[in-house]
Amino acid sequence: MKKLEVLTRLSDCGVVAVVRADSKEEAIKISDACVKGGIIGIEVTFTIAGAEGVIRELASHYSDQTEVVIGAGTVLDAATARIAILAGAQFIVSPCFDKETAKLCNLYQVPYMPGCMTITEMKTALEYGADIVKLFPGNAFGPEFIKAVKAPLPQVNIMPTGGVSLENADQWIKNGCVAVGVGGNLVAPAKTGEFEKITEIARQYVEKVQEAREGLK
C-alpha cells in the first residue's frame, strides 16, 4: 500500500488502536474486535511476545480488506522497524524519535510516527520526514497543548497517545489533532474476555471523532 494511502486511511478514521496483550492470540482477538468497531488503524506493539507474528497474521488476514491498516508500535530502533516492515507493517510508531528508524522508514516509504514531547523534538522529527508526530504521553499535556504547538508549527500533524478517553477525544480533534491513539481503556475488557465490549468502545471512539470533525465544519 502506498504511503499516502496509509496516511489518508489513518487520518480519515481518526482513531488508532494501540494493541498491548499478554499473548499472540489475545492480540489478534483485540485487533479483530477493534476492526469490527470501525477502527481500521491497528498498532501492534512490540511489547507483545512474537509481535512480528501477530503483524504477519493480521496483515495476511486483512489483505483483501484494503481499508484496514496494520502497523507496529513501541519500535525503539531501525532493526525492529525492518523486522516489522518485512512482517507486513504498513506504519511504524515509536515512543521517542530515532534518526535511524526515520531514515529506514523513508527508504521503504513507510509512515513513521515518533513520540515527541517538545517543540524541538517535533521540529527534528519533521526534518527527518515524520508525517505524523505522536504526542506522548498525552496525559502530561492535555488537549489545550495542541493549540500552543500549532501556533509556531501549524504544519505538524499530531496524534496524542496516553491520556485519550471517550470524555476528551473530541477536544483533541477540535484543537487540531489529525487522529488519536487509544490503548488502555479500549483494550482493558480483553482481560476478562469481553471482546464484544472492545468492539462497542471502538465504535464509540470513532463516533466521537467523526462528531467532533462535523462540529468543525
C-alpha positions as CSV (number, residue, x, y, z in Angstrom):
1,M,0.0,0.0,0.0
2,K,1.3,3.4,-0.9
3,K,2.4,5.7,1.9
4,L,-0.2,8.4,1.0
5,E,-3.0,5.8,1.1
6,V,-1.9,4.6,4.5
7,L,-1.8,8.1,5.9
8,T,-5.2,9.0,4.4
9,R,-6.9,6.0,5.8
10,L,-5.5,6.6,9.3
11,S,-6.5,10.3,9.3
12,D,-9.9,9.6,7.8
13,C,-10.7,7.1,10.5
14,G,-9.1,9.3,13.1
15,V,-8.5,6.6,15.7
16,V,-5.6,4.2,16.0
17,A,-5.9,1.3,18.4
18,V,-2.7,0.7,20.5
19,V,-2.8,-3.1,21.0
20,R,-1.0,-4.5,24.0
21,A,-1.7,-8.1,25.1
22,D,-0.3,-11.0,27.1
23,S,-0.2,-13.3,24.1
24,K,-0.4,-13.5,20.3
25,E,-3.9,-15.0,20.5
26,E,-5.2,-12.2,22.7
27,A,-3.6,-9.5,20.5
28,I,-5.3,-10.9,17.4
29,K,-8.7,-11.1,19.1
30,I,-8.3,-7.5,20.4
31,S,-7.4,-6.3,16.8
32,D,-10.4,-8.1,15.3
33,A,-12.7,-6.6,17.9
34,C,-11.4,-3.1,17.1
35,V,-11.8,-3.5,13.4
36,K,-15.4,-4.7,13.9
37,G,-16.0,-1.5,15.8
38,G,-14.7,0.6,13.0
39,I,-11.1,1.3,14.0
40,I,-9.1,0.4,10.9
41,G,-5.7,1.5,12.2
42,I,-4.2,-1.2,14.3
43,E,-0.9,-0.6,16.1
44,V,0.6,-3.9,17.3
45,T,3.1,-3.1,20.0
46,F,6.5,-4.8,20.2
47,T,5.9,-5.4,24.0
48,I,3.9,-8.4,22.8
49,A,5.9,-11.6,22.6
50,G,6.1,-12.6,19.0
51,A,4.7,-9.2,17.8
52,E,6.0,-9.8,14.3
53,G,3.9,-13.0,14.1
54,V,0.8,-11.0,15.1
55,I,1.5,-8.4,12.4
56,R,2.2,-11.1,9.8
57,E,-1.1,-12.9,10.6
58,L,-3.2,-9.7,10.7
59,A,-1.7,-8.4,7.5
60,S,-2.5,-11.6,5.8
61,H,-6.0,-11.9,7.2
62,Y,-6.9,-8.3,6.2
63,S,-5.1,-8.3,2.9
64,D,-8.4,-8.3,1.0
65,Q,-9.8,-5.6,3.2
66,T,-7.8,-2.7,1.9
67,E,-9.2,-0.1,4.3
68,V,-7.6,-1.9,7.3
69,V,-4.1,-0.7,8.1
70,I,-1.8,-2.8,10.3
71,G,1.2,-1.1,11.9
72,A,3.9,-1.7,14.6
73,G,4.2,0.2,17.8
74,T,6.9,0.6,20.6
75,V,9.5,0.3,17.9
76,L,12.8,1.5,19.5
77,D,15.3,1.0,16.7
78,A,15.7,0.6,12.9
79,A,16.4,-3.2,13.3
80,T,13.0,-3.7,14.9
81,A,11.3,-1.4,12.3
82,R,12.8,-3.5,9.5
83,I,11.5,-6.7,11.1
84,A,8.1,-5.2,11.4
85,I,8.0,-3.9,7.8
86,L,9.1,-7.3,6.5
87,A,6.3,-8.9,8.5
88,G,3.8,-6.6,6.8
89,A,3.6,-3.5,9.0
90,Q,2.3,-0.5,7.0
91,F,3.3,2.2,9.5
92,I,5.8,2.4,12.4
93,V,5.2,4.1,15.7
94,S,7.9,4.8,18.4
95,P,7.6,6.2,21.9
96,C,10.5,8.5,21.0
97,F,12.3,9.9,18.0
98,D,15.1,7.8,16.4
99,K,17.0,9.1,13.4
100,E,18.0,5.7,12.0
101,T,14.4,4.5,12.2
102,A,13.2,7.6,10.4
103,K,15.7,7.0,7.6
104,L,14.8,3.4,7.3
105,C,11.1,4.2,7.1
106,N,11.8,6.9,4.5
107,L,13.8,4.4,2.4
108,Y,10.9,2.0,2.3
109,Q,8.2,4.7,2.1
110,V,6.5,3.6,5.3
111,P,5.0,6.3,7.5
112,Y,6.9,6.9,10.7
113,M,5.2,8.3,13.8
114,P,7.7,9.1,16.5
115,G,6.8,10.1,20.1
116,C,7.7,13.7,20.9
117,M,7.1,16.0,23.8
118,T,8.7,19.3,22.9
119,I,8.7,21.7,20.0
120,T,12.4,20.9,19.5
121,E,11.7,17.2,19.2
122,M,8.8,17.8,16.8
123,K,10.9,20.1,14.6
124,T,13.6,17.4,14.4
125,A,11.0,14.7,13.5
126,L,9.7,16.9,10.7
127,E,13.2,17.5,9.4
128,Y,13.6,13.7,9.1
129,G,10.3,13.2,7.3
130,A,7.9,12.2,10.0
131,D,4.4,12.6,8.6
132,I,2.6,12.3,11.9
133,V,4.1,13.2,15.3
134,K,2.8,11.1,18.3
135,L,2.4,13.4,21.3
136,F,3.4,11.0,24.1
137,P,2.4,10.8,26.8
138,G,-0.6,12.9,26.0
139,N,-1.8,13.0,29.6
140,A,1.2,15.0,30.6
141,F,-0.2,17.9,28.5
142,G,-3.9,17.7,27.6
143,P,-5.8,18.9,24.6
144,E,-5.0,22.6,25.1
145,F,-1.3,21.9,24.5
146,I,-2.1,21.3,20.8
147,K,-3.1,24.9,20.2
148,A,0.1,26.1,21.7
149,V,2.2,23.8,19.4
150,K,0.2,24.6,16.3
151,A,1.0,28.3,16.7
152,P,4.7,28.0,15.8
153,L,4.3,24.7,13.9
154,P,0.9,24.9,12.0
155,Q,2.2,22.2,9.6
156,V,2.7,19.5,12.1
157,N,0.2,16.6,12.2
158,I,-0.2,15.4,15.8
159,M,-1.7,12.2,17.2
160,P,-1.8,12.1,21.0
161,T,-1.5,8.7,22.8
162,G,-1.8,8.2,26.5
163,G,-4.5,10.3,28.2
164,V,-7.1,10.0,25.4
165,S,-10.5,9.0,26.7
166,L,-14.1,8.9,25.4
167,E,-14.6,12.1,27.5
168,N,-11.9,14.1,25.8
169,A,-11.3,12.5,22.4
170,D,-13.4,15.2,20.8
171,Q,-11.3,18.0,22.4
172,W,-8.1,16.6,20.9
173,I,-9.7,16.6,17.5
174,K,-11.2,20.1,17.9
175,N,-7.9,21.5,19.0
176,G,-6.2,20.3,15.8
177,C,-5.1,16.7,16.1
178,V,-5.2,14.6,12.9
179,A,-6.1,11.4,14.9
180,V,-5.9,10.0,18.4
181,G,-4.2,6.8,19.7
182,V,-6.2,4.8,22.2
183,G,-4.8,1.9,24.3
184,G,-5.6,1.0,27.9
185,N,-9.2,1.9,28.3
186,L,-10.0,0.4,24.8
187,V,-8.3,-3.0,25.3
188,A,-8.9,-3.4,29.0
189,P,-12.0,-5.7,28.6
190,A,-9.7,-8.3,27.0
191,K,-8.5,-9.2,30.5
192,T,-12.0,-10.6,31.2
193,G,-12.5,-12.0,27.7
194,E,-15.2,-9.4,26.8
195,F,-14.1,-8.7,23.3
196,E,-17.5,-7.6,22.2
197,K,-17.1,-4.7,24.7
198,I,-13.9,-3.7,22.9
199,T,-16.0,-3.5,19.7
200,E,-18.5,-1.3,21.4
201,I,-15.9,1.0,22.9
202,A,-14.1,1.2,19.5
203,R,-17.4,2.2,17.8
204,Q,-17.9,5.0,20.4
205,Y,-14.4,6.4,19.8
206,V,-14.9,6.5,16.0
207,E,-18.3,8.2,16.5
208,K,-16.8,10.8,18.9
209,V,-14.1,11.7,16.4
210,Q,-16.5,12.0,13.5
211,E,-18.9,14.1,15.5
212,A,-16.0,16.4,16.5
213,R,-15.0,16.8,12.9
214,E,-18.6,17.6,11.9
215,G,-18.6,20.3,14.5
216,L,-15.6,21.9,12.9
217,K,-17.2,22.3,9.5
